[in-house]
Structure formats: structure tokens, C-alpha cells
Amino acid sequence: TIRLMNNKDSEIIKDIRFPLTFIVVMQHCMGSVYYDFEWTNLSGSDIYNIIKILLSGSFAAIAVPAFFLISAFLFFNKIEHFDLSVYKSKLSSRLRTLLVPYILWPIFVVPCAILIIIAQIHLGKLPSETIHNYLSSIDLNSFFWDHQRQYTEQVNLFNMHALKTKPFLGTFWFIRDLILMVLLSPLVYVFVKKVKGIGIALLTVLFLLRLWPEISLTLSAVYFFTLGAYLSIYGRHIYTSNKATRVFLYAISLVSLCAIVATSNISPFWSYQLEPLYTISGTLAFINITYYIKERRWKIPNHPILSDSSFFVYAFHHDIALPLGFFIAKGIFMGCEEPFIKTIEYIITPCIIYGICIMAYMIMKRFMPKLLNVLTGSRAKKS
């Protein structure tokens, strides 16, 4: 029989799109932080800094993995046998929803980013050579694949650095990896069907130990996409109704999150080793908290436009809305250096950025609906 996700699965996925997208925006609002604070003698500036490390630097790590998981969960829904015809059908639909936006967004973003830079130069906020530096930084040969390459500062338990690569639009590494996982979906299906839970356990060990070859496809994409595929193929829910399991997830995620922040200044090495444990437990805990809220029939703020615009916000925010949002926030708070005010500014900034994205989305939906539809992979719903 074909396994279908139930209404709760569908509702949870719909409800977490907006908060997860907001978390992605918040992650990119971290700015500069320092790790040389003393826990026994914290100043106001230290507390402001720690809040940024906690929210943007640590907590926000769950957002992209959750998107990989739900993408796979939806991808393998209704599939009983993964044959060539199913594969072709899936590739055809993802061509529109993933590949086309992946190619078109840089063409859309680069001119917009140039206009923002020019405006900031005229306002005296940036030096005149910024525009030249921006244009000269564009390498067309690696534009869509590994335009940005770097190794992690920390190493895993086996003294290995992890390679991190991004296309020119840095946030689109997620789309790049998702496209690759879609192309590899027959292998994912066979892997899940053949080795089942043992395969997931093996990938979990690799993820926890950060053991992965130096390739552009991230272990995060492979692990969470395969986990989502496993849940979908075997008819499991995206959540668990077992209270003890949920409490265990909450406890592990909370303890590991606190431990990451607590050791960030004392032992960055061990803070780095703890991140995978939090990423797994925190991602699953976040989904299950949503399930718990829905079970209690508590209202989750989620206007349709927030869910419908999530992909647009993800694509638009970093290179266009973020510099505008920071500029507006700095103008509102007039460069105040008082730690409490700076904390308020930090909390408000992602809200400003998200608001800019929603305004842009609504303007495009009103005046350029066809372009918006193409850029969002036909995700923009008609009014």
C-alpha cells in the first residue's frame, strides 16, 4: 500500500515553514562576536554577545537541517516503488521548483545588490571602491558551485577539518545540495530500503563524529535528507506521539545547546564537537514542540502569506534585505552602544529584514506576478 502522510504531518510542515525561515534570517544577523568573556565576571556587553552566540550562533543551527528533512519527507510521500517513471516525474517537478530558481536568482540579486552598494556609497556609508571590489569578486567559473571555499577553524575528533563550499549566493548552498540529493534520490531510496534503521544509525554516527570526505555535498544534506526519506518511506510521522521520547529530545537538545554556549569561550574544540548532537536533537525537538502546541490546540501565528513567501524570503533576505535592514536598524538606534539597547536592536533587526522581504514579495505579487512565480519555482499562490 502507498503510505500517505496524515493531516498532522501536513499541518506541522506548513506551520514550521515561517518560524524556520525566520530562524535562518536570525542566523545571518549574528554579526561580529567575541569569545574571550569570563563567566564569573560578565559585563553588559558580554551578555549581549552571549545572546547572539546563543540565538544566531547555536540555536539557529536547526533551521536548514529541518528543511532538508521535510523536503525529503515530502519528496518520498506517496511513493511505493521508486522506478524510472517516478524518478523522471520527480526530476521534472524539481526542475521547476529548484533548478530554475537556482539559476535565475543570481541574475536577479546581483543588479539589486549593485544598486544597494551604489546607494550606500552616495550616502557615505561605504567607500567608492566597494562596487569595484564586488564586481571583481565574481568568478563565473565557480559561480554556481564553489565560489566560496574554506575549511572549518576547528577539527573533529580525528583531527580533520571540514570543507565548506558555497555558490556565489552563499545561502543557496542549501538549494545546490538539495538538487544533488534529488539527483541521488534513487540511491537514497535503495539505501533506506536495504539497510533500514541500521543505515540511519550509521549516518548518525558519521554525523556526530563529523566524518565526511572533502566534497561540496554536505553531510548535513545527506543525513537529514536520508532521515526524512526513511520516515516517509516507512510511513512514520515527522513527529512522535510518545511523550517520553519527546521529553528525551527536549532534554538532550537543551543540555547540548547550553553546553555549546557554556564551552564556547573555555573550549571551542568541545563546543564544536557538541554541535552535531544539538543539531539532531534540536531539529527533532523543534518539530515535536510544534506537534505538542497543535495537540493543545494553541494558536500558532501563521498568516498564509508567511508560509507562502518562505522561499522568497530565504532567497531575497541575505544579499538584498539584510544590508537594508541593518542600515534601517542602525538609523533607528543611532549607533547607541549601551548593551541593553544593542540587544534590542539585535532582536528587532531580523524582524525589520523579514518585513522588507514581505513588502518586496507583496509588491512583486501585485505588479510582477509572473516573475515572482518563476523566481519562487511556482510557489507563489494566486490571490
N, C-alpha and C positions, 0 to 999 in steps of 0.2 A: 504493500500500500504506500501511497505517496504521503509523506509526512508534511503537515502544514503547521506553521506557527499559529498559536492561538491569538485571541484578541489582546490579551495582556502583553504578550511579546510585542505585538504591533504598536500598542499604545505606549509602552515603555520606550521603544525605539524612537517614536515620534516625540515623546516628551523630553528625551535627553539630548536631542539634536541641538536645541538652543543653548542649554547650560554648557554642553561640551564645547560648542563653538565659542561661547563667551570665555571659557577657561583657556582656549587657545589664544584668544586676544589678550587675556590677562597674562599669559605666559610671556608674551612678547613685550610686555610693559615693565619688565623687571629692571631694565636699565643697569647702571653700574652698582655693584655691591662690594663689600669688603668682608673678609673672614678673620680679621685679627682682633675681634672683640673678646672680652673676658666675661664669662657667665657670672662671675662673682661680683662684677662691678660694671653693670650695664648703664650706659647713658641713654638719653632720649634718642640720640642718633643711632645708637646700637639697636634699640628696639625697632625703630623704623626700618633699619637694614635687615633685621631678622624677620620682620613681617614679609618683606619682599622675597627673602630666601625661602620662607615657609610657603607662601602662596604661589608666586611665579616660578621659583626655582625648584620646588619639590612637589607640592600638591598637584600642580598643573601637569605633571608627567603622565597622568592617566588619560588625558583627552584624546590624543592621536591613537594610542593603542585601542581605546574603546571604539573609535571609528573603524579601525581595521577589523575588529571583532564583529561589529554589527554589519559591516559591508559583506563579510563572508557569510554571516548568518542569513542575510537576505539573498545573497548570490546563490546559495545551495538550497534555498527553500523550494519546495515542490519538485525536487529532483529525486527520482527513484533510481534511474540508470543514467549515468553520465556518458552518453555516446557522442558520436561526431556531430549529429544534428543538434543536440543540446549545446555542445561546445560552440558551434557556429552561431547559434541563436544568441548565446550569451556574449560572444565576441561582437556581434552586430550591435547589440544594445549598448555595450560598454564603449564602443567606438564613438557613439553619440554623447554618452554621459561622462566619459573620462578623457579619451584621446583628443577629441575636438577642443574641449575647453583647455586641455593641457597645452595645445599648440597655440590657441588664439589668445589666451590671457597675457602672455608676454608682449604680444603685439599691441594689446590694449593698454597694458600697465606702463610700459617704457615711455611712451609720449606723455602720459599723465604724470609720471614721476619727474620727467624733464620740466614740465610746466611748474610743478611744485618747487623744484630746485631754483628755477629762474625767479619765481615769486619771492622765495626766501633770500635770494641774492639781492634783489631790488629792495627788500626790507632791511637789508644789512645783517641778516641772521646767519648767512653763510658767505664764505669767501668766493670771489668770482671764479676761481679755478675749479670749483666743485663740479660744475657742469662738464668741464673737460675731463676731469677725473672719472666721473660717472660713465661717460661715453667710452673712454679708453679702457674701462674695466670690463667691457662687454667682449667676451670671446665667443664668437659664433660657433666655433668648432666643438665647444663643450656646453653650449647654451642650454640644451635640453637634458643634459645628463649629469655631468660632474663639474659644473662651472666653479663650484666651491669645494675644495678638498682640504681636509685637516684630520689630524689624529687627536684622540682624546688626551687630555693632560694626564689623567690617571690611567693606571693599568689594572687589569683583572688579577685574580689570584695567581695566574700563571705568567705574570709579568708581560702581558700582551696589551698593546694599545689597540683601540678600536678605530677603524677608519670611518669617517663621516663625510659623505659627499652630498651635494645639493645642486639642482639646476640653477639657472640664473635667478628665477623666482624661488628663493630659498624654501618657502613653505610648501612648494609643490613637490618636494621630495616624497611627500605622502602620496600624491597622485601618481608620481612615477613608480613608486613601489607597489601601489595598488594595481596599476596597469600590468606590472610584471607578475603579480600574484594571479591576476585574471588569466594571463597567458599560460601560467603554470598550473592553472586550476585542475586539469586532468590528473597531474601528478599529485596534487593535494588530495583529490578525491580517492585515488588509488591508495595513497599513504594512509589516509584515515580509515578506509575500508579494510585494509590488510592488517595494519598493526594496532588500530583502535586506540584504546586508552594508553597502551604501552608507548605508542608513538608520541602522544601528548605529554606523557611523563618524561620521555627522553628530551623533547624540545624544552620542557620546563627546566630540566637540569641545565641544558645548554644556555638557556636564557638567564637563569640565576647565576651561572658562572661566567657569563659574558663570553662564551666560546663561540667564535664565528670567524670565517675567513675574511680577508680584506677585499670585499666586493661591495659594490654600491647598494645592492639589495640588502636592507637591514634585517637583523634578526627579529626586531620588533614586528616588522611586517609579516615575516614568515610565521612567527609564533602565534600572534593574535589572529591572523587570518586563518591559520590552520585550526586554532581553538574554536573560532566561530563556525568553521566548516564542520568540525566534529559535532558541535552542539546541534547544528541544523540537520546534518545527515542522519544522526541517530535520534532525531525527534525530541531532543532535550530542550528545555526552556532556556531563555537567555538569563533567567533569574533562577533562584532556588526557593522553594516554599518551606524548606526545612529551617526552622528558627535557629537551631543550634549551629548549623553551617553558616547562617548569616552572621550570627554573633561572633563566630570564629573569624570570619572575614573582616568584620569591623575591628576586632581586637588586633589582628595581625597588621592591618593597614594603618591603624592609629599608632601602634607601638613602633612600627618600622618608620613611619613618617616622622614621629618625634625623635627617633634615634638618628635619622638622617640629618635633621636640623641640629640636634644636640652635638653631633660629632663633626659638623661641617667646619668648625674652626679648630677643633682639637686634633682630629684625624681625618682629613679629606679622603684618604685612601679607603677607610672603612665606611665612610659616608657613601662613597661611590659604590662599594660592594653591596650596600643595603638597598640601593635604588631599584634593582630588578624585583626584589621581594615586595617592595611597596607598589611598584607599577602593576604587578599581577593582582595582588590583594586589593589595592585601591581601586583598580578598574572594575573588578567584580563587585566590590563593596558599593561603589557608586551606583551601579546598575541595580543592585539589590535594595539600596536605600530608596531608589525611585519606586521599586516594586512595593516596598513597605508603605510609602506615602500613598500610593494608589490603593493599597489594601485598606488603609484607614480612611479612604475617600477624602483625603485632604486635597485641596485645590492646588495644582501646580501651575503657576503663571506661564502660559504658553500661547500667546496670540498666534493665529495661523501664520501671520507674516514673519514671526520669529523663526518658526520651523521652516517655512518655505524659502527664506532668504539665507539659510545657514551656509550653503555652499558659496553663495555670492560674498557673504561676509568673510568667509575663510579666504577666498581668493583676493578680495579687494583690500582687506584691512592692513596688511603689513607694509606694502610699498606706497600706498596712497593715503588711506585714512589714518594710519599710525603717526606719520610726521605731522599731519594736520591736527590730530588730536593732541599731541604733545605741545604743539605751538599754542593751541587754544588754552590748554590747561596751564601752561606757563604764564599766559596772559592773564588768566583769571586770578592766579595766586601771586602774580607779580614777583616771582623769584624769591618768595619767602623761604627762609632757611630754618624756621622753627620746626623741630621734628614732628610735633603733632599735626601741624598744617601740611607738612610734606607727606605725612601718612595719608591724610585726607585727599591730597592731590593724587597720590598713587592709586587710591581706591576709586576715585572719580574718573581718572584718565581712561581706563578701558571702557567705561560707560559712555564717555564722550566719543571715543573711537567707534564703538558699536553704533551709537546714534548717527554718526556720519555715514556709516555703511548702510544703515536702514534708509536714511534720506536719499542716498545715491540709488539704492535699489528701487525705491518708490518712484523717483524721478525717471529712471530708465524704464520701469514698468509702465509708466504713463506715456512717455514720449518716444521710447526706443524699445518696445516690447520684443521685436524680432531679434535685435542684437542681444538683449538680455537673455532671451530664450536659448540662443546659440552659446553664449558665454557660460550659462549655467547647465548646459547639457540637457536642455528641455525640462529643467526642474522648476522653472518659474511658472506658477499656475496662473491661469487666466482669472481676471476679476469676476 
